[in-house]
Amino acid sequence: MADTLSKVKSALGITGTYQDETLMVYIDEVKEYMLDAGVPKSVVDSDVSAGVIARGVTDLWNYNGGAGKLSDYFYQRVSQLAYKTTTEEVATDEL
């Protein structure tokens, strides 16, 4: 879990620990969305998902009025990842 947090913070240019709890709420929400959408857990927990998790966190935690709307890119990438199988080569370093 901590590795996912550090990757999301790096992607979003966030330093320090002040927002860690808030970010973890959004990370958990994005991961649950991905699992519910049919993305295998092994893919959700792999390096291949780091970018889309960061994108989902950004979409949920936006600064333009709190619309909380997920982007088209997020939906498209999650759909692509749902087709990955556990037999495909996927980096399995847990995020």
C-alpha positions as CSV (number, residue, x, y, z in Angstrom):
1,M,0.0,0.0,0.0
2,A,2.7,2.5,0.9
3,D,4.4,1.9,-2.5
4,T,1.1,2.8,-4.3
5,L,0.9,6.0,-2.2
6,S,4.5,7.0,-3.1
7,K,3.9,6.4,-6.8
8,V,0.7,8.4,-6.8
9,K,2.3,11.2,-4.9
10,S,5.2,11.2,-7.3
11,A,2.9,11.3,-10.3
12,L,0.9,14.2,-8.9
13,G,4.0,16.1,-7.6
14,I,2.9,15.9,-4.0
15,T,5.5,15.9,-1.3
16,G,5.3,15.5,2.5
17,T,2.8,13.5,4.4
18,Y,0.0,16.0,5.2
19,Q,-2.4,14.6,2.5
20,D,-1.5,10.9,2.9
21,E,-4.7,9.8,4.6
22,T,-6.9,11.6,2.0
23,L,-4.9,10.2,-0.9
24,M,-5.2,6.7,0.6
25,V,-9.0,7.0,0.7
26,Y,-9.0,7.9,-3.0
27,I,-6.4,5.2,-3.9
28,D,-8.6,2.6,-2.2
29,E,-11.7,3.9,-4.0
30,V,-10.0,3.7,-7.4
31,K,-8.7,0.2,-6.7
32,E,-12.1,-1.0,-5.7
33,Y,-13.6,0.6,-8.8
34,M,-11.0,-1.3,-10.9
35,L,-11.8,-4.6,-9.2
36,D,-15.5,-4.1,-9.6
37,A,-14.9,-3.3,-13.3
38,G,-13.3,-6.7,-13.8
39,V,-9.6,-5.9,-13.6
40,P,-7.8,-8.9,-12.1
41,K,-6.4,-8.2,-8.6
42,S,-2.9,-9.2,-9.9
43,V,-3.2,-6.4,-12.5
44,V,-4.6,-3.8,-10.0
45,D,-1.6,-4.6,-7.7
46,S,1.0,-4.4,-10.4
47,D,3.1,-1.5,-11.8
48,V,1.0,-1.5,-14.9
49,S,-1.8,0.1,-12.9
50,A,0.2,2.9,-11.3
51,G,-0.7,5.5,-13.9
52,V,-4.4,4.8,-14.0
53,I,-4.6,4.8,-10.2
54,A,-2.9,8.2,-10.2
55,R,-5.4,9.4,-12.9
56,G,-8.4,8.2,-10.9
57,V,-7.1,9.9,-7.8
58,T,-6.7,13.1,-9.7
59,D,-10.2,12.8,-11.2
60,L,-11.8,12.3,-7.8
61,W,-9.6,14.9,-6.0
62,N,-10.0,17.8,-8.4
63,Y,-9.8,21.4,-7.6
64,N,-12.6,22.7,-9.8
65,G,-15.5,22.5,-7.5
66,G,-15.3,18.9,-6.4
67,A,-17.2,17.5,-9.4
68,G,-15.6,14.1,-8.7
69,K,-16.1,12.9,-12.3
70,L,-13.8,10.2,-13.7
71,S,-12.2,11.1,-17.0
72,D,-12.7,9.3,-20.3
73,Y,-9.0,8.3,-20.2
74,F,-9.6,6.6,-16.8
75,Y,-12.6,4.6,-18.1
76,Q,-10.7,3.6,-21.3
77,R,-7.6,2.4,-19.5
78,V,-9.6,0.5,-16.9
79,S,-11.5,-1.2,-19.7
80,Q,-8.2,-2.2,-21.3
81,L,-6.8,-3.5,-18.1
82,A,-9.9,-5.6,-17.5
83,Y,-8.9,-7.6,-20.6
84,K,-5.4,-8.4,-19.2
85,T,-5.2,-11.9,-17.8
86,T,-3.0,-13.2,-15.0
87,T,-1.2,-15.4,-17.6
88,E,0.1,-12.3,-19.5
89,E,3.3,-10.8,-18.5
90,V,2.4,-8.2,-15.9
91,A,4.9,-6.6,-13.5
92,T,3.8,-8.1,-10.2
93,D,5.6,-5.7,-7.8
94,E,2.8,-4.8,-5.5
95,L,1.9,-1.1,-5.6
